[in-house]
Amino acid sequence: KGLALLCSVAPSGTSGTVGRYIFRKPGLAWAIVQAFVLKKAGTNPAVCRKVFFSDDTPGGEDLSRYMENFKKDSVVGLDLSSALKQFPGKTSVGLDGRADWLERAPPLFVLGAENDVVVDLPALEETATFYGVEAVVVPGPHEVMLGDWEPAAVRLGT
């Protein structure tokens, strides 16, 4: 028994990742805004590919099915001001950046993708530090359990 976090948002939220992209990769920052804020991940294949998959992800039935799921997800509202106050990185971090409740936590596994644009490598490292583990990085984009899922599944199984 344990907890596996795959491409999970960092304990401090997404502002760090977006902030890193705004000046270095403004096109990517805009794609993220389109995908999440404007909810285009469910309606625009190019935005969906850029943010969650890779530019060479083929279209077709699989991408259409994923986009339908993103559409359904985008219907759910999120009270961001309330959620941000409850992010664990803002409420339970020790001086070393680690969660102050780790001794009560189940075994933890943190995995990210080297080309993830939603959760970049610094955010992945923040998450791993918070949970007191080493981050595992696999090749590919954000959706490590879709498309080319084998590398993530193998690492999760070890």
Secondary structure, DSSP 8 states (H G I E B T S, - for coil): --EEEES---TT-SHHHHHHHHHH-HHHHHHHHHHHTS-GGGT-HHHHHHHHS-TT---SHHHHHHHHHHHHHHHS---HHHHHHH-HHHHSB-TTSSBTTGGGS--EEEEEETT-SSS-HHHHHHHHHHHTS-EEEESS-S-TTSSS-HHHHHHHH-
